[in-house]
Protein backbone atom coordinates (compact mmCIF):
# COMPACT_ATOMS: atom_id res chain seq x y z
CA UNK A 1 0.00 0.00 0.00
CA UNK A 2 2.86 2.37 0.71
CA UNK A 3 4.04 1.84 -2.85
CA UNK A 4 0.68 2.76 -4.34
CA UNK A 5 0.50 5.77 -2.03
CA UNK A 6 3.94 6.85 -3.19
CA UNK A 7 2.91 6.45 -6.83
CA UNK A 8 -0.19 8.60 -6.41
CA UNK A 9 1.54 11.77 -5.22
CA UNK A 10 4.58 10.96 -7.36
CA UNK A 11 2.53 10.89 -10.53
CA UNK A 12 0.74 14.07 -9.54
CA UNK A 13 4.01 15.85 -8.77
CA UNK A 14 5.52 14.50 -11.98
CA UNK A 15 2.79 16.18 -14.02
CA UNK A 16 3.03 19.30 -11.89
CA UNK A 17 6.83 19.29 -12.12
CA UNK A 18 6.55 20.30 -15.75
CA UNK A 19 5.38 23.72 -14.57
CA UNK A 20 7.22 23.91 -11.22
CA UNK A 21 10.94 23.19 -11.74
CA UNK A 22 11.60 26.84 -12.46
CA UNK A 23 9.93 27.81 -9.21
CA UNK A 24 12.00 25.32 -7.21
CA UNK A 25 15.23 26.38 -8.90
CA UNK A 26 14.36 30.02 -8.23
CA UNK A 27 13.69 29.22 -4.57
CA UNK A 28 17.02 27.40 -4.30
CA UNK A 29 18.80 30.32 -5.98
CA UNK A 30 17.18 32.78 -3.58
CA UNK A 31 18.17 30.66 -0.58
CA UNK A 32 21.76 30.44 -1.82
CA UNK A 33 21.84 34.21 -2.39
CA UNK A 34 20.46 34.91 1.10
CA UNK A 35 22.95 32.49 2.63
CA UNK A 36 25.82 34.18 0.78
CA UNK A 37 24.67 37.60 1.98
CA UNK A 38 24.32 36.39 5.57
CA UNK A 39 27.73 34.73 5.42
CA UNK A 40 29.29 37.93 4.09
CA UNK A 41 27.64 39.96 6.85
CA UNK A 42 28.79 37.45 9.47
CA UNK A 43 32.37 37.50 8.18
CA UNK A 44 32.35 41.30 8.20
CA UNK A 45 31.22 41.36 11.83
CA UNK A 46 33.83 38.76 12.77
CA UNK A 47 36.56 40.82 11.08
CA UNK A 48 35.39 43.93 12.96
CA UNK A 49 35.52 41.99 16.22
CA UNK A 50 39.00 40.76 15.37
CA UNK A 51 40.27 44.26 14.64
CA UNK A 52 38.66 45.54 17.84
CA UNK A 53 40.37 42.82 19.87
CA UNK A 54 43.72 43.70 18.29
CA UNK A 55 43.33 47.31 19.45
CA UNK A 56 42.72 46.22 23.03
PQR file of N, CA, C, O and H, with PARSE charges and radii, in Angstrom:
ATOM      1  N   UNK A   1       0.821  -1.199   0.000 -0.4000 1.5000
ATOM      2  CA  UNK A   1       0.000   0.000   0.000 -0.0000 2.0000
ATOM      3  C   UNK A   1       0.862   1.260   0.000  0.5500 1.7000
ATOM      4  O   UNK A   1       0.504   2.261  -0.621 -0.5500 1.4000
ATOM      5  N   UNK A   2       1.985   1.209   0.689 -0.4000 1.5000
ATOM      6  CA  UNK A   2       2.860   2.371   0.708 -0.0000 2.0000
ATOM      7  C   UNK A   2       3.363   2.683  -0.698  0.5500 1.7000
ATOM      8  O   UNK A   2       3.552   3.845  -1.059 -0.5500 1.4000
ATOM      9  H   UNK A   2       2.275   0.396   1.194  0.4000 1.0000
ATOM     10  N   UNK A   3       3.574   1.638  -1.479 -0.4000 1.5000
ATOM     11  CA  UNK A   3       4.044   1.843  -2.846 -0.0000 2.0000
ATOM     12  C   UNK A   3       2.987   2.551  -3.680  0.5500 1.7000
ATOM     13  O   UNK A   3       3.302   3.480  -4.424 -0.5500 1.4000
ATOM     14  H   UNK A   3       3.420   0.695  -1.185  0.4000 1.0000
ATOM     15  N   UNK A   4       1.730   2.115  -3.559 -0.4000 1.5000
ATOM     16  CA  UNK A   4       0.679   2.761  -4.339 -0.0000 2.0000
ATOM     17  C   UNK A   4       0.459   4.192  -3.859  0.5500 1.7000
ATOM     18  O   UNK A   4       0.147   5.077  -4.656 -0.5500 1.4000
ATOM     19  H   UNK A   4       1.474   1.361  -2.955  0.4000 1.0000
ATOM     20  N   UNK A   5       0.621   4.417  -2.563 -0.4000 1.5000
ATOM     21  CA  UNK A   5       0.496   5.775  -2.034 -0.0000 2.0000
ATOM     22  C   UNK A   5       1.606   6.667  -2.553  0.5500 1.7000
ATOM     23  O   UNK A   5       1.393   7.846  -2.835 -0.5500 1.4000
ATOM     24  H   UNK A   5       0.874   3.698  -1.915  0.4000 1.0000
ATOM     25  N   UNK A   6       2.812   6.082  -2.678 -0.4000 1.5000
ATOM     26  CA  UNK A   6       3.938   6.854  -3.191 -0.0000 2.0000
ATOM     27  C   UNK A   6       3.752   7.160  -4.672  0.5500 1.7000
ATOM     28  O   UNK A   6       4.167   8.216  -5.149 -0.5500 1.4000
ATOM     29  H   UNK A   6       2.985   5.124  -2.449  0.4000 1.0000
ATOM     30  N   UNK A   7       3.123   6.227  -5.402 -0.4000 1.5000
ATOM     31  CA  UNK A   7       2.912   6.452  -6.831 -0.0000 2.0000
ATOM     32  C   UNK A   7       1.864   7.525  -7.082  0.5500 1.7000
ATOM     33  O   UNK A   7       1.972   8.278  -8.050 -0.5500 1.4000
ATOM     34  H   UNK A   7       2.786   5.369  -5.014  0.4000 1.0000
ATOM     35  N   UNK A   8       0.860   7.606  -6.233 -0.4000 1.5000
ATOM     36  CA  UNK A   8      -0.191   8.604  -6.409 -0.0000 2.0000
ATOM     37  C   UNK A   8       0.358  10.018  -6.381  0.5500 1.7000
ATOM     38  O   UNK A   8       0.227  10.748  -7.364 -0.5500 1.4000
ATOM     39  H   UNK A   8       0.772   6.995  -5.447  0.4000 1.0000
ATOM     40  N   UNK A   9       0.974  10.421  -5.266 -0.4000 1.5000
ATOM     41  CA  UNK A   9       1.541  11.771  -5.216 -0.0000 2.0000
ATOM     42  C   UNK A   9       2.691  11.943  -6.197  0.5500 1.7000
ATOM     43  O   UNK A   9       2.886  13.029  -6.743 -0.5500 1.4000
ATOM     44  H   UNK A   9       1.080   9.828  -4.468  0.4000 1.0000
ATOM     45  N   UNK A  10       3.460  10.870  -6.426 -0.4000 1.5000
ATOM     46  CA  UNK A  10       4.579  10.961  -7.356 -0.0000 2.0000
ATOM     47  C   UNK A  10       4.115  11.288  -8.759  0.5500 1.7000
ATOM     48  O   UNK A  10       4.717  12.115  -9.444 -0.5500 1.4000
ATOM     49  H   UNK A  10       3.302   9.987  -5.983  0.4000 1.0000
ATOM     50  N   UNK A  11       3.030  10.629  -9.191 -0.4000 1.5000
ATOM     51  CA  UNK A  11       2.531  10.892 -10.534 -0.0000 2.0000
ATOM     52  C   UNK A  11       1.932  12.291 -10.616  0.5500 1.7000
ATOM     53  O   UNK A  11       2.043  12.959 -11.644 -0.5500 1.4000
ATOM     54  H   UNK A  11       2.542   9.957  -8.635  0.4000 1.0000
ATOM     55  N   UNK A  12       1.308  12.726  -9.552 -0.4000 1.5000
ATOM     56  CA  UNK A  12       0.737  14.071  -9.538 -0.0000 2.0000
ATOM     57  C   UNK A  12       1.852  15.109  -9.567  0.5500 1.7000
ATOM     58  O   UNK A  12       1.759  16.095 -10.299 -0.5500 1.4000
ATOM     59  H   UNK A  12       1.217  12.183  -8.717  0.4000 1.0000
ATOM     60  N   UNK A  13       2.912  14.898  -8.776 -0.4000 1.5000
ATOM     61  CA  UNK A  13       4.010  15.851  -8.765 -0.0000 2.0000
ATOM     62  C   UNK A  13       4.793  15.789 -10.070  0.5500 1.7000
ATOM     63  O   UNK A  13       5.363  16.791 -10.500 -0.5500 1.4000
ATOM     64  H   UNK A  13       2.988  14.097  -8.182  0.4000 1.0000
ATOM     65  N   UNK A  14       4.823  14.616 -10.702 -0.4000 1.5000
ATOM     66  CA  UNK A  14       5.522  14.499 -11.982 -0.0000 2.0000
ATOM     67  C   UNK A  14       4.833  15.358 -13.037  0.5500 1.7000
ATOM     68  O   UNK A  14       5.501  16.024 -13.829 -0.5500 1.4000
ATOM     69  H   UNK A  14       4.359  13.802 -10.352  0.4000 1.0000
ATOM     70  N   UNK A  15       3.497  15.348 -13.053 -0.4000 1.5000
ATOM     71  CA  UNK A  15       2.789  16.177 -14.019 -0.0000 2.0000
ATOM     72  C   UNK A  15       2.888  17.651 -13.635  0.5500 1.7000
ATOM     73  O   UNK A  15       2.937  18.524 -14.502 -0.5500 1.4000
ATOM     74  H   UNK A  15       2.954  14.807 -12.410  0.4000 1.0000
ATOM     75  N   UNK A  16       2.917  17.920 -12.345 -0.4000 1.5000
ATOM     76  CA  UNK A  16       3.033  19.301 -11.890 -0.0000 2.0000
ATOM     77  C   UNK A  16       4.465  19.800 -12.049  0.5500 1.7000
ATOM     78  O   UNK A  16       4.690  21.002 -12.197 -0.5500 1.4000
ATOM     79  H   UNK A  16       2.878  17.211 -11.640  0.4000 1.0000
ATOM     80  N   UNK A  17       5.440  18.880 -12.020 -0.4000 1.5000
ATOM     81  CA  UNK A  17       6.833  19.290 -12.117 -0.0000 2.0000
ATOM     82  C   UNK A  17       7.143  19.933 -13.461  0.5500 1.7000
ATOM     83  O   UNK A  17       8.125  20.665 -13.585 -0.5500 1.4000
ATOM     84  H   UNK A  17       5.257  17.904 -11.900  0.4000 1.0000
ATOM     85  N   UNK A  18       6.332  19.672 -14.449 -0.4000 1.5000
ATOM     86  CA  UNK A  18       6.548  20.297 -15.745 -0.0000 2.0000
ATOM     87  C   UNK A  18       6.401  21.814 -15.639  0.5500 1.7000
ATOM     88  O   UNK A  18       7.041  22.550 -16.391 -0.5500 1.4000
ATOM     89  H   UNK A  18       5.534  19.078 -14.348  0.4000 1.0000
ATOM     90  N   UNK A  19       5.574  22.284 -14.724 -0.4000 1.5000
ATOM     91  CA  UNK A  19       5.384  23.721 -14.568 -0.0000 2.0000
ATOM     92  C   UNK A  19       6.121  24.285 -13.358  0.5500 1.7000
ATOM     93  O   UNK A  19       6.244  25.503 -13.231 -0.5500 1.4000
ATOM     94  H   UNK A  19       5.054  21.687 -14.114  0.4000 1.0000
ATOM     95  N   UNK A  20       6.619  23.419 -12.458 -0.4000 1.5000
ATOM     96  CA  UNK A  20       7.218  23.905 -11.219 -0.0000 2.0000
ATOM     97  C   UNK A  20       8.740  23.878 -11.119  0.5500 1.7000
ATOM     98  O   UNK A  20       9.254  24.487 -10.180 -0.5500 1.4000
ATOM     99  H   UNK A  20       6.519  22.430 -12.561  0.4000 1.0000
ATOM    100  N   UNK A  21       9.501  23.243 -11.980 -0.4000 1.5000
ATOM    101  CA  UNK A  21      10.944  23.194 -11.743 -0.0000 2.0000
ATOM    102  C   UNK A  21      11.563  24.577 -11.682  0.5500 1.7000
ATOM    103  O   UNK A  21      12.495  24.810 -10.913 -0.5500 1.4000
ATOM    104  H   UNK A  21       9.083  22.749 -12.743  0.4000 1.0000
ATOM    105  N   UNK A  22      11.055  25.487 -12.481 -0.4000 1.5000
ATOM    106  CA  UNK A  22      11.605  26.837 -12.464 -0.0000 2.0000
ATOM    107  C   UNK A  22      11.384  27.463 -11.096  0.5500 1.7000
ATOM    108  O   UNK A  22      12.267  28.143 -10.574 -0.5500 1.4000
ATOM    109  H   UNK A  22      10.298  25.297 -13.105  0.4000 1.0000
ATOM    110  N   UNK A  23      10.224  27.241 -10.518 -0.4000 1.5000
ATOM    111  CA  UNK A  23       9.934  27.809  -9.211 -0.0000 2.0000
ATOM    112  C   UNK A  23      10.877  27.244  -8.162  0.5500 1.7000
ATOM    113  O   UNK A  23      11.395  27.987  -7.328 -0.5500 1.4000
ATOM    114  H   UNK A  23       9.507  26.688 -10.942  0.4000 1.0000
ATOM    115  N   UNK A  24      11.110  25.915  -8.197 -0.4000 1.5000
ATOM    116  CA  UNK A  24      12.001  25.317  -7.213 -0.0000 2.0000
ATOM    117  C   UNK A  24      13.426  25.808  -7.414  0.5500 1.7000
ATOM    118  O   UNK A  24      14.117  26.094  -6.437 -0.5500 1.4000
ATOM    119  H   UNK A  24      10.689  25.311  -8.875  0.4000 1.0000
ATOM    120  N   UNK A  25      13.876  25.910  -8.645 -0.4000 1.5000
ATOM    121  CA  UNK A  25      15.234  26.379  -8.895 -0.0000 2.0000
ATOM    122  C   UNK A  25      15.375  27.842  -8.478  0.5500 1.7000
ATOM    123  O   UNK A  25      16.429  28.251  -7.990 -0.5500 1.4000
ATOM    124  H   UNK A  25      13.314  25.678  -9.439  0.4000 1.0000
ATOM    125  N   UNK A  26      14.318  28.628  -8.669 -0.4000 1.5000
ATOM    126  CA  UNK A  26      14.361  30.020  -8.227 -0.0000 2.0000
ATOM    127  C   UNK A  26      14.418  30.099  -6.706  0.5500 1.7000
ATOM    128  O   UNK A  26      15.141  30.927  -6.153 -0.5500 1.4000
ATOM    129  H   UNK A  26      13.463  28.295  -9.066  0.4000 1.0000
ATOM    130  N   UNK A  27      13.656  29.238  -6.026 -0.4000 1.5000
ATOM    131  CA  UNK A  27      13.691  29.223  -4.567 -0.0000 2.0000
ATOM    132  C   UNK A  27      15.069  28.832  -4.066  0.5500 1.7000
ATOM    133  O   UNK A  27      15.581  29.430  -3.119 -0.5500 1.4000
ATOM    134  H   UNK A  27      13.069  28.565  -6.475  0.4000 1.0000
ATOM    135  N   UNK A  28      15.673  27.834  -4.694 -0.4000 1.5000
ATOM    136  CA  UNK A  28      17.016  27.403  -4.302 -0.0000 2.0000
ATOM    137  C   UNK A  28      18.013  28.529  -4.538  0.5500 1.7000
ATOM    138  O   UNK A  28      18.879  28.777  -3.698 -0.5500 1.4000
ATOM    139  H   UNK A  28      15.258  27.349  -5.463  0.4000 1.0000
ATOM    140  N   UNK A  29      17.898  29.209  -5.670 -0.4000 1.5000
ATOM    141  CA  UNK A  29      18.802  30.315  -5.977 -0.0000 2.0000
ATOM    142  C   UNK A  29      18.648  31.439  -4.962  0.5500 1.7000
ATOM    143  O   UNK A  29      19.640  32.023  -4.526 -0.5500 1.4000
ATOM    144  H   UNK A  29      17.195  29.007  -6.352  0.4000 1.0000
ATOM    145  N   UNK A  30      17.404  31.747  -4.581 -0.4000 1.5000
ATOM    146  CA  UNK A  30      17.180  32.785  -3.578 -0.0000 2.0000
ATOM    147  C   UNK A  30      17.766  32.384  -2.230  0.5500 1.7000
ATOM    148  O   UNK A  30      18.358  33.215  -1.541 -0.5500 1.4000
ATOM    149  H   UNK A  30      16.598  31.272  -4.936  0.4000 1.0000
ATOM    150  N   UNK A  31      17.606  31.120  -1.849 -0.4000 1.5000
ATOM    151  CA  UNK A  31      18.169  30.660  -0.581 -0.0000 2.0000
ATOM    152  C   UNK A  31      19.685  30.737  -0.597  0.5500 1.7000
ATOM    153  O   UNK A  31      20.296  31.131   0.397 -0.5500 1.4000
ATOM    154  H   UNK A  31      17.125  30.446  -2.410  0.4000 1.0000
ATOM    155  N   UNK A  32      20.298  30.367  -1.710 -0.4000 1.5000
ATOM    156  CA  UNK A  32      21.756  30.445  -1.819 -0.0000 2.0000
ATOM    157  C   UNK A  32      22.224  31.893  -1.758  0.5500 1.7000
ATOM    158  O   UNK A  32      23.246  32.195  -1.141 -0.5500 1.4000
ATOM    159  H   UNK A  32      19.802  30.047  -2.518  0.4000 1.0000
ATOM    160  N   UNK A  33      21.473  32.792  -2.399 -0.4000 1.5000
ATOM    161  CA  UNK A  33      21.838  34.208  -2.386 -0.0000 2.0000
ATOM    162  C   UNK A  33      21.730  34.771  -0.976  0.5500 1.7000
ATOM    163  O   UNK A  33      22.620  35.489  -0.522 -0.5500 1.4000
ATOM    164  H   UNK A  33      20.643  32.547  -2.900  0.4000 1.0000
ATOM    165  N   UNK A  34      20.631  34.444  -0.276 -0.4000 1.5000
ATOM    166  CA  UNK A  34      20.463  34.911   1.099 -0.0000 2.0000
ATOM    167  C   UNK A  34      21.559  34.367   1.997  0.5500 1.7000
ATOM    168  O   UNK A  34      22.085  35.086   2.846 -0.5500 1.4000
ATOM    169  H   UNK A  34      19.908  33.860  -0.645  0.4000 1.0000
ATOM    170  N   UNK A  35      21.907  33.091   1.811 -0.4000 1.5000
ATOM    171  CA  UNK A  35      22.953  32.491   2.629 -0.0000 2.0000
ATOM    172  C   UNK A  35      24.287  33.180   2.368  0.5500 1.7000
ATOM    173  O   UNK A  35      25.049  33.426   3.303 -0.5500 1.4000
ATOM    174  H   UNK A  35      21.480  32.507   1.121  0.4000 1.0000
ATOM    175  N   UNK A  36      24.577  33.493   1.112 -0.4000 1.5000
ATOM    176  CA  UNK A  36      25.818  34.179   0.776 -0.0000 2.0000
ATOM    177  C   UNK A  36      25.854  35.570   1.403  0.5500 1.7000
ATOM    178  O   UNK A  36      26.892  35.995   1.910 -0.5500 1.4000
ATOM    179  H   UNK A  36      23.959  33.293   0.353  0.4000 1.0000
ATOM    180  N   UNK A  37      24.729  36.278   1.371 -0.4000 1.5000
ATOM    181  CA  UNK A  37      24.667  37.605   1.977 -0.0000 2.0000
ATOM    182  C   UNK A  37      24.846  37.522   3.488  0.5500 1.7000
ATOM    183  O   UNK A  37      25.568  38.329   4.074 -0.5500 1.4000
ATOM    184  H   UNK A  37      23.885  35.932   0.960  0.4000 1.0000
ATOM    185  N   UNK A  38      24.191  36.548   4.121 -0.4000 1.5000
ATOM    186  CA  UNK A  38      24.316  36.389   5.565 -0.0000 2.0000
ATOM    187  C   UNK A  38      25.732  35.989   5.950  0.5500 1.7000
ATOM    188  O   UNK A  38      26.254  36.449   6.966 -0.5500 1.4000
ATOM    189  H   UNK A  38      23.605  35.892   3.644  0.4000 1.0000
ATOM    190  N   UNK A  39      26.353  35.137   5.147 -0.4000 1.5000
ATOM    191  CA  UNK A  39      27.734  34.727   5.417 -0.0000 2.0000
ATOM    192  C   UNK A  39      28.667  35.922   5.290  0.5500 1.7000
ATOM    193  O   UNK A  39      29.567  36.097   6.111 -0.5500 1.4000
ATOM    194  H   UNK A  39      25.929  34.763   4.322  0.4000 1.0000
ATOM    195  N   UNK A  40      28.461  36.742   4.273 -0.4000 1.5000
ATOM    196  CA  UNK A  40      29.292  37.927   4.088 -0.0000 2.0000
ATOM    197  C   UNK A  40      29.125  38.891   5.258  0.5500 1.7000
ATOM    198  O   UNK A  40      30.105  39.456   5.744 -0.5500 1.4000
ATOM    199  H   UNK A  40      27.730  36.600   3.606  0.4000 1.0000
ATOM    200  N   UNK A  41      27.888  39.079   5.712 -0.4000 1.5000
ATOM    201  CA  UNK A  41      27.639  39.964   6.849 -0.0000 2.0000
ATOM    202  C   UNK A  41      28.288  39.400   8.109  0.5500 1.7000
ATOM    203  O   UNK A  41      28.876  40.147   8.891 -0.5500 1.4000
ATOM    204  H   UNK A  41      27.092  38.620   5.317  0.4000 1.0000
ATOM    205  N   UNK A  42      28.185  38.092   8.311 -0.4000 1.5000
ATOM    206  CA  UNK A  42      28.791  37.447   9.474 -0.0000 2.0000
ATOM    207  C   UNK A  42      30.309  37.613   9.450  0.5500 1.7000
ATOM    208  O   UNK A  42      30.918  37.951  10.465 -0.5500 1.4000
ATOM    209  H   UNK A  42      27.707  37.485   7.676  0.4000 1.0000
ATOM    210  N   UNK A  43      30.917  37.374   8.286 -0.4000 1.5000
ATOM    211  CA  UNK A  43      32.369  37.503   8.178 -0.0000 2.0000
ATOM    212  C   UNK A  43      32.810  38.939   8.423  0.5500 1.7000
ATOM    213  O   UNK A  43      33.860  39.176   9.020 -0.5500 1.4000
ATOM    214  H   UNK A  43      30.423  37.099   7.461  0.4000 1.0000
ATOM    215  N   UNK A  44      32.015  39.893   7.965 -0.4000 1.5000
ATOM    216  CA  UNK A  44      32.348  41.304   8.196 -0.0000 2.0000
ATOM    217  C   UNK A  44      32.330  41.618   9.687  0.5500 1.7000
ATOM    218  O   UNK A  44      33.230  42.288  10.194 -0.5500 1.4000
ATOM    219  H   UNK A  44      31.162  39.701   7.480  0.4000 1.0000
ATOM    220  N   UNK A  45      31.312  41.138  10.388 -0.4000 1.5000
ATOM    221  CA  UNK A  45      31.220  41.357  11.832 -0.0000 2.0000
ATOM    222  C   UNK A  45      32.393  40.686  12.540  0.5500 1.7000
ATOM    223  O   UNK A  45      32.990  41.270  13.444 -0.5500 1.4000
ATOM    224  H   UNK A  45      30.581  40.594   9.976  0.4000 1.0000
ATOM    225  N   UNK A  46      32.722  39.471  12.135 -0.4000 1.5000
ATOM    226  CA  UNK A  46      33.835  38.763  12.772 -0.0000 2.0000
ATOM    227  C   UNK A  46      35.156  39.485  12.532  0.5500 1.7000
ATOM    228  O   UNK A  46      36.008  39.516  13.420 -0.5500 1.4000
ATOM    229  H   UNK A  46      32.236  38.997  11.400  0.4000 1.0000
ATOM    230  N   UNK A  47      35.340  40.063  11.350 -0.4000 1.5000
ATOM    231  CA  UNK A  47      36.563  40.821  11.078 -0.0000 2.0000
ATOM    232  C   UNK A  47      36.603  42.080  11.938  0.5500 1.7000
ATOM    233  O   UNK A  47      37.662  42.450  12.447 -0.5500 1.4000
ATOM    234  H   UNK A  47      34.648  40.038  10.629  0.4000 1.0000
ATOM    235  N   UNK A  48      35.451  42.744  12.105 -0.4000 1.5000
ATOM    236  CA  UNK A  48      35.388  43.925  12.961 -0.0000 2.0000
ATOM    237  C   UNK A  48      35.727  43.561  14.398  0.5500 1.7000
ATOM    238  O   UNK A  48      36.445  44.295  15.077 -0.5500 1.4000
ATOM    239  H   UNK A  48      34.592  42.443  11.692  0.4000 1.0000
ATOM    240  N   UNK A  49      35.217  42.440  14.857 -0.4000 1.5000
ATOM    241  CA  UNK A  49      35.515  41.991  16.219 -0.0000 2.0000
ATOM    242  C   UNK A  49      37.004  41.698  16.353  0.5500 1.7000
ATOM    243  O   UNK A  49      37.622  42.040  17.361 -0.5500 1.4000
ATOM    244  H   UNK A  49      34.634  41.843  14.305  0.4000 1.0000
ATOM    245  N   UNK A  50      37.572  41.069  15.342 -0.4000 1.5000
ATOM    246  CA  UNK A  50      39.002  40.756  15.367 -0.0000 2.0000
ATOM    247  C   UNK A  50      39.847  42.014  15.413  0.5500 1.7000
ATOM    248  O   UNK A  50      40.823  42.072  16.161 -0.5500 1.4000
ATOM    249  H   UNK A  50      37.070  40.791  14.523  0.4000 1.0000
ATOM    250  N   UNK A  51      39.494  43.019  14.631 -0.4000 1.5000
ATOM    251  CA  UNK A  51      40.272  44.260  14.636 -0.0000 2.0000
ATOM    252  C   UNK A  51      40.076  45.015  15.946  0.5500 1.7000
ATOM    253  O   UNK A  51      40.992  45.697  16.406 -0.5500 1.4000
ATOM    254  H   UNK A  51      38.702  42.972  14.023  0.4000 1.0000
ATOM    255  N   UNK A  52      38.903  44.904  16.549 -0.4000 1.5000
ATOM    256  CA  UNK A  52      38.658  45.545  17.843 -0.0000 2.0000
ATOM    257  C   UNK A  52      39.483  44.867  18.926  0.5500 1.7000
ATOM    258  O   UNK A  52      40.038  45.539  19.795 -0.5500 1.4000
ATOM    259  H   UNK A  52      38.159  44.350  16.175  0.4000 1.0000
ATOM    260  N   UNK A  53      39.569  43.558  18.883 -0.4000 1.5000
ATOM    261  CA  UNK A  53      40.368  42.822  19.870 -0.0000 2.0000
ATOM    262  C   UNK A  53      41.843  43.172  19.729  0.5500 1.7000
ATOM    263  O   UNK A  53      42.550  43.273  20.732 -0.5500 1.4000
ATOM    264  H   UNK A  53      39.118  43.011  18.177  0.4000 1.0000
ATOM    265  N   UNK A  54      42.318  43.358  18.503 -0.4000 1.5000
ATOM    266  CA  UNK A  54      43.722  43.695  18.291 -0.0000 2.0000
ATOM    267  C   UNK A  54      44.052  45.054  18.901  0.5500 1.7000
ATOM    268  O   UNK A  54      45.168  45.262  19.377 -0.5500 1.4000
ATOM    269  H   UNK A  54      41.744  43.275  17.689  0.4000 1.0000
ATOM    270  N   UNK A  55      43.102  45.972  18.891 -0.4000 1.5000
ATOM    271  CA  UNK A  55      43.332  47.308  19.448 -0.0000 2.0000
ATOM    272  C   UNK A  55      43.388  47.276  20.967  0.5500 1.7000
ATOM    273  O   UNK A  55      44.037  48.122  21.582 -0.5500 1.4000
ATOM    274  H   UNK A  55      42.196  45.803  18.505  0.4000 1.0000
ATOM    275  N   UNK A  56      42.718  46.313  21.573 -0.4000 1.5000
ATOM    276  CA  UNK A  56      42.722  46.218  23.031 -0.0000 2.0000
ATOM    277  C   UNK A  56      43.995  45.612  23.439  0.5500 1.7000
ATOM    278  O   UNK A  56      44.236  45.427  24.632 -0.5500 1.4000
ATOM    279  H   UNK A  56      42.191  45.626  21.073  0.4000 1.0000
TER
END
